[in-house]
């Protein structure tokens, strides 16, 4: 069992997991001669298959990752450090200077030369100031942490390890070693050393290292661009439900959720139930990923399938053997664009996000796949006879506690959850080890970032 929070790269070839080097092979560098786009497979009708069968949940996730890999190589971008959190490095981070770039004091105290006692200069050496004149044997000067040490300094004597006598001479109260509390130039790295390789996820610590090494920008894989199309005439944007109308829960939820998964959300548009408006939105979108809500079934106002067929899209996944969320879909709408159709019920839509949108966006961004992990359930969970179930859970120590209010239209359970338990067909017994999918804000590390 792997404890939550101990996330690593999954081994290559495990389901939908993508090796970082493989993902970065999709990135087109400006020096490449050709655009590098992979020709799209021959298109076929989006809803014209007889004998249709839903895709298994693991295969659906694998298909979404593979679809991203087939979308063509993506050109790296230069990104200011302030905007780079959560991206993946497309070029190595090489040291632009020695670190530290000069000998510095590691402590507040005195820079001393030769054996003591020492005569103390009246001046002080402070961080950010020019280097002072050299010391001669028997001489000391007050120095602050981070300040440049004078030439010919033997060591830095810490403030708490020195005393002055009546004549003002400095004495060490304990043995002082040569070079003590001096950070020599190049201690951390030398100019040109590789600090981090291609494929490194930019975390807050990476940003700090890049800044210390002299970078203002990094070269990274760009964020996938996502657009959300909210369908349904029955949705209200404000106020209480009334007269058969309900509040739109997905519009407010999807944008931050997609951002938490690494996407740049370029717009959230409410289209109602209008087939022509939907087709126009699909044909004019410039996003890498279009996400629709509702309309994926076969009802009188379910326009997603017909619209995909009209625009010549290729349907890659048409229904997934998972509850909730069975009528989700994945289509290639353009050569370098995909659509994830989410069911209209809120928890079913969450299932669609984690099943199809997450592996696709992760692969487009060349982000490392989390290593699957399991925890035992505290109680039994009823399963579907043939389909996987995704059940909200909270993590308590080394166990996962299933939450109630886990129906397709409910958000009360997932709003309190840390993860979703992947319950296999037939259900799970108390104490049974069950795979977990962390929610972006509950996972350790970069997943906590919503910007």
N, C-alpha and C positions, 0 to 999 in steps of 0.2 A: 504493500500500500504506500502510495506517495502522499505525504502530508500536504494540505492546501497551503499555497504560498510558495512551495518549492517547485517553481516552474522552470523547465528547461526546454531545449529544443527536442522535438520528437524525432525519432529515427527516420531517416529518409525512407519513403515507400510505405508508410503506415497510413492507409486510407487517404484522407484529403490533405495530409501534412505535406508541406512543400519545403524542401531544403532551401536555405537562404541563398546559397550560390546559384541554385537553379532559378529561383525567383528573380535574382538580380540579372540573370542572363536575358531576362525579358526587357531590361532597360536599354534603350537606345542612346548611345553617347553621341554628342554633337559631331564627333569626328567620323561617325559611320557614314559610308557613302550613300546608302539607300535608306528610305524611311524605315524599313525593317518590318513592315506590317505583314502579318501572316494572313494569307488569303482565307476568307471565310468559306466554310463548307457550303455546298449547294443548299439553297434554301428550299423548304417545302412548306406545305400548308400547316398552319399552327394547330388546327383542330380537326384534321381530316383522317386521323388514324383509327381504324377499326380494331376492336380487341384491345383497346388501351388498358394498360395496367400501371398502377402507381409505382414509383421508384422506392426502393428501400431507403430508410433514413441514412445509413452510412454511405450508400452509393450516391444519394442526392448531394451530400456534402462533398464527396469526391468529385462529382460532376461539376459543382460550382467552382471548386479550385481549378479543375482542368479547363473550364471555360475561360477563367482569367488568364491562364497560361497561354491560351490560344488567341488572346486578344491583340497580340503584337507587342513589340518592345516599346518601352516608355522612356522618353528622354529625361535624363536627370536635370534637376533645377538647382540653382544657387539660392539658398534660403538664409535669411538673417537668423542669427542665433535665437532671437526672441520668438521666431515663428517655426523653429525646427523641432520642437518637442514632439516625440512620437514618430518621427520620420526614420527612415533607414538610410545609412550612409551609402552613397553610390561610388564614392572614391575613398581611399584610405585617409585617415586623419594623421598626417605626418607633422612632426614637430617643426615649427618655423623658427625656433630659437632654442638655445640651451635653457633648461629649467632646473634650478633658477638660473637666470641669465647673468648673475653675478654672485659672489660670495656674500651671504647674508647672515645676520644674527638670528638664531633660533629662539632667543630668550631676551628679556629685559635684564640689563646688568651692566657690566663693564667689558669693553674690549681691552685685552691686556697683552703686553709683549714681554717675553722673557720671564724669568722667575720673579716672584714678589719678594718683599712688598713693592708697591708701585706708586709713583707720583701721579696724581689724577689731574688731567687737564680740566680747565674750567668749561670748555665747550661741551655740547651734547651732540650725538649723532642720531638723527631721526630718520624714520622710513620716508622715502620719497625725496630725500635731499641728496645733494651731490656727495660723492665719496670724499671723506676728509683726508687730510694729509697722513702720511705713514707714521706708525708708532716706532719709537726706539725702545730698546730693552730697558725695562724698569718703568715704563710709562703705561698709563691706562686712560680710557676715556669712557664716559657714560654712553650707553648705546641702547636703542629700543629694538624690539622684535621687528624683523623685516628690514632693518637698515643695512646699508652696505658696510661691511667691516673694513677698517683701514688696512692698508698694505702692511705687511709684516706682523699682523696680529697672530699671537700664539693660540689664543682661545678666548671664549667669552665666559666670564665669571658671572654666574647668576646673582641677582640682587640679594637673594636670601642666603647666599654663600659667601658674602663679603662683609667686611667691617672696616671702618677707618679709625686710626689711632688719633691721639691728641695732636699730632703733627699733620694730620690730614692724609697720611699715607694709607693705601688700601692693602688689606691683608685677606687672604683666602682662609675660610674657616674649615675647609675640607680639601682633599687632594684635587688638583685640577689637571686633567689630561690634555695633551696637545691636540688642538682642533676641536675641543669640546664645545658643543652648542653653536657650531658654525655649520651652516648649510652650504657646502661648496657648490660652485657653479657646475651645472650639468648633473647634479646628484640624481634627479628624476629622469632626465633624458638629455640627449644631445641633439643638436640641430640636424633634422633629416631622419631621426628615428621614427619608425611607425608606432604611433600611440594606439590606434584602433584600426581594425581591418574593415574592408568593405562588408556590408551586411550588418553592421552594428546598429542596434536600435538606439535612437537618441533619447537618453534619459536626462533628468536634471544633472546628474553627475557628469555625463558626457558634455553637456553644455558648459559646465564649469571648467572641465579639462580643455575644451576647445578655446574658451576665452583665455585661460591661463597660457595656452600655447600661442596666442596672438591672432586667433581667427575672429573675424567679424561675421563670416558666412560659412556655411558648409554645403557641400554638394550632396544632394539626397534624392531619393525616389519621390516624386511628387505625390501628394495625397490624391486618392481617387475622388473624382467629383460626382456627387450624387444629387439627384432631384427627386422630390417626393410629390406624387400626384394622388390627392385624397379624393376618392370617388364616393358618391352617395348623396341623393337629394334629401335624405332623412337626417342630415347632420346639422347641428347647431354649433356656432362658434362661441357662444356665450350664453349665460343664464341657465335656468333649470330646464330639464326636459319637459316638453309640453306637446299636446295635440299630436301624439304619435311620433314626434321628433325627439332625437337623442343628441347628447353632446358628443362632439368629435373628440375621442380620446387619443386617436392615433396621430393626428396632426401635431399636437404639442409634444408627443412622446417620441416620434420617429426621428426628428431632426437631432436632438441631443444624443439619442441612442446611436445614430449613425456616426456622429462626431466622436463619440466614445469608442467606436470601432475603427476610427482613423480616417473617416471620410471628410471631405469638405462639402457641406450641403449648400448648393447654390440657390435652391429655392424650394419652398413648400407651396404647392398650388392646389386649390380646392376646385374641382371640376364638376361636381355633381354627377348625374347619370346621363351624360350626353356622349353618344358614340363618336360623333364628328369632332367634338372638342377633344376627346381623348386621342383620336387618331392624329389630329393636328399637333397635339402636345408631344406625341411619340415621335413624329417625323421631324419636329423642329428642335428637340432636346439635344443639347451638346454635352450632356453628362456622360461619364463612364458607366454609371449605373442609374437606371430609372427604377424607382420603387413605387408601385401602385398599392392602394389599399382597397380591398373588397373587389367584387365583380369578377372573381376567378371561377365561380361555379357556372351553372348553366341556366340561371333564372332569366326572366324576361328583360331585366336591365343589367345583366352581367355582360359587359361589353369588352372585357379584356381579351378573351379568346378570339372573337370575331375581328377585333381591331388588329391583333397580331397577325392574323391570317391575311387581312386586307393589305398590310404593309409588307408582307413577304418575310416575316420573321421566322426564325428557326426555333422551334420549341425543343428545349433540352431536357427539361423536367416538367411533367404535367401531372401533378399530384404526387404526394410523398406518403409513405406508410408510417405516419406519425400522428399522434393525437396529443393536444389539439393541433390544427394546422394542416390537415390532410389536403385541402384544395389549393395549396401554394403552387407556384410554377416559376420556372426559370427559362428565359428565352434570349436568343441573340437577335437584337433588333437591327444592329448595324455592324459593320466590320469590327469596330472597336467599342461597341456598346452592348450592354446587357440590361435586361429587365427582370426584376424579381417581383412577382405578383403575390402580395400578401393577402390572406383571408381578411375579411372585415371584422371578425371578432377579435377583441384586443389581445387576449393571451394566445390565440391562434396566430396573430400577426407576430408576436414575440417569437413564437416557435419558428415562423418563417424567416425572421431576421437571423436567428442563430443557426438555422439549418442551411440557408442558401446565401444570404447577404454576407454573413461574417467570413466564411472561407473565401468568397469571391473578393471581398474588399481586402482581406489580409494578404491574399496572393498578389493582387494588383499593387499593393504597397510594399511588397517584398518583406513583410513583417514575419518574424519567426512564429511558428505554430506552437501553442502551448502543449506541453506534454499531457496526455490524458492521465487522469488520476481517479481513484475510487475511494469511497468511504462506505462503511456499513450504515444501513438505514436503521433508525430506532424503532420503526414499526413497519408492518406490511403495507405494500402499495398494490392495489388491484391493477392488473394489466389489461390491455386489449388482447383479444385472441390472436390477432395477426400483426398488429402495428406496434411500433415503439411508442411509449408515452414519455412526455417531458413534464416533470412535476416540480414545482417550486419547493426549495428546501432552505432551511437555515443551518449553518454549521455550528455545532456545539462540541468543542474539543475534537475528538477523532471520530465523530459521528454526524450524520446528516438527518435532520428532523423534517419529515414531510409536512407541508403546510396545507391547510384546507383552502377553500375558495380557489380551486384550481380548474374551474370550468372554462370552456373556450371564450366566454364573454367576460370573464372576471379578471380584474387586475389586483384585487386585494391581496391575494397570495404572493404574486411576484413582486409587488411593491415592498413587501417585507423580506424578500428572499435574498440570499447570498449567491445562490446557484440554482440550476435546474438539474434534477436527477434524470438520467437516461434509463428509463425502466423498460426492460426488454419485453417482447410479447409474452403474455402469460403472467406478468407481474413479478414482484420481488417479495421475499420473505423478510421478517425482522432479522437484522444482523447481516443481511446479504450485502456483499460488496457491490456497489453500483457506481457506474461512471458519472462524473459530474461535469457540468459546463458552468464555469464561473460567469457571473454577470460582470460587465465591464467595470463598473464602479466598485465591485466587491473584490476584484482580483488584485493581487499585490503588483506594485510597479506602475508601469505607464498607463495601465487601464484606468487609473483614477482621474486622468486628465480629460476634461470635457471640451477643451478648446482646440 
